[in-house]
Each structure stands twice: as structure tokens, then as C-alpha cells.
Amino acid sequence: MNTILLTCLVGGIAGLGLFALIRALTPSRRSALSTVAEIDALRATPAAGSSAGAKNADGDDGWRDRLGRRVALFYLQQGWELRSLRADLAVLDRSWEGFLATKVALSAAGLVFGPFVFVGVSVIGFGLSPVIPVWLALVFAGLFFLLPDLEVRRDAARKRKDFRRVVGAYLDLVAMNLAGGRGLPEALMAAAEVSDGWALLRIRNCLADARITGISQWVALGRLGDELGVEELQDLGVTLGLVADDGAKVRDSLGSRAETMRHRELAEIEGEAGEQSQSMLVAQLLLAAGFLVFLIYPAAMRVFQF
């Protein structure tokens, strides 16, 4: 009786998972929200959309690209924007479709890895229930599905920190160019041309695109900050828009903002140094405790033997 119930339970879980997979991959009726979200996404990344269309026309795209576009379309249909994750991918200069394809591929690998672990444990000699492989497959699939998110957020936080440091130096350069008699648009572009680092290259490309499209450069900087999730760049765009006509106010505002960013960076460095000092202190205490146990253990064993 227990075997029949267990078989029905395993079959029901497997059937439910298969139904959910088929339901997720089959196209459904699209809502107005998903349509508007797709239009906004295509408008935000026209180059990516055109290149994807060219690949579709030539038939040269691989299974990873097709899977990524299918999953991205499913996200649009459900109205899942995930703006913070998109901003992290924009900082790392990674595509949204490739990221989703990686998540799905790792999840599929987790479905296989779970039963494989069960087989390895059962070979050793542990008597395990047949329902455990199903739960192991689901658990590992969920864990593998979330691993790319953790990696992207960790790498994006580190790279965004470097970007903020570059923005602070960039503001000083803009203020120096303004003090030299240049106008604000020329000062912004001249300060971005002093280096070919990835951060200044993003700013320089943003300013060049703004010049081509005809929008103001501070608006473009604010949009870049919104895309990358950098609040300092968003505030910079707003501030420059308010005081763009007064050169003295622009210089004072940029100087004070750069000084504020330096003080904030210094406070973060001091905080990290304090955390590392605490970690070293804990490690030293653990070493001391282990050494004391090493010294006391022989004497304690002799005392308790008698």
C-alpha cells in the first residue's frame, strides 16, 4: 500500500512539473501590460533587437540565443521587469537573453545532478527512499537557477563601486575644464576623453549618443545612471539640468558633489578596514583557543583517567 501511494506521489509531482514546463514554454494570450513592456524593451535596446532580427533572418543563431529570447518573451508576457537585475547586467555589459538562457540551462543541469547525487549515495550503501531523487532534483534545480543571480549581483556591486570612484574623479575634471573657460557640453566631453577605461568609455559613448540624438547631455547622463543603477549619476543629471546656465554654480555644485563622494568613499574604506580587523581578531581568538585546547587536553585526559 505504501509503495502504491509513493508511486502515485512521485508520478503526480513529475506530471505537475512537466505540465508547468509545457505551460511556461507555450505562448499564451498576451495582455496589454506585456505588450507595452515589450515595446519599451525594444525601444530601449534597438541595436540588440535589430541584431537579433538579423540573426533570425539568416538562421545563424544558436540554441542558447533562441532559448534566451523565448524565456525573455515569457518574462515580458508575465510582466516581470526585474529592473535591479537588468541594471546589474547593464553594468557588467551582459545581455538579458544570454543571462536567462544560462539560468535555464543550469536549472536543467540541476535536475540531472540531483538524481546523480542520489545514485552516488545509494551505491555507497545507504538505504534511501525512492522519492528522495525527485526532491533532490527540484532542490538542485532551484539552487542552480539562482546561482547566476548571486554571481551577477556580486560582480555588479564591485564594478558599480569602481564606477562611482571614476565618477568622483570625472566631476573634478569637469570642474577644472569649466574653470579653464570651456562650456558645459565641451567640459563634459573633454573630461570623458582623458582615459579609455570602461567607466569613462560608457560616459563618453553616452555623451556622443546624446549629441547625435539631439538631447541634452545631462539628461543622457541621468538616463545612463538609471540604466546602470548609479544614483550619483542620476543626481548629477538632475543637478546639471537645474544649474546648466550658470557656470559658477555648476563649478561649485560639481566640486561639492565630488568632495561628498570622496568622503563617502573614505567612510566605506574605513568601514571595510574595520570589518577586516574584526575578522582578523576573531581568527586570532580561535587560534588561541585551539592552542589552549591542545595544551590542556593531555593533562585533562590523565586527570579523568584516574
Secondary structure, 3 states (H helix, E strand, C coil): CHHHHHHHHHHHHHHHHHHHHHHHHCCCCCCHHHHHHHHHHHHHCHHHHHHHHHHHHHCCCCHHHHHHHHHHHHHHHHCCCCHHHHHHHHHHCCCHHHHHHHHHHHHHHHHHHHHHHHHHHHHHCCCCCCCHHHHHHHHHHHHHHHHHHHHHHHHHHHHHHHHHHHHHHHHHHHHHHHHCCCCHHHHHHHHHCCCCCHHHHHHHHHHHHHHHHCCCHHHHHHHHHHHHCCHHHHHHHHHHHHHCCCHHHHHHHHHHHHHHHHHHHHHHHHHHHHHHHHHHHHHHHHHHHHHHHHHHHHHHHHHHHC
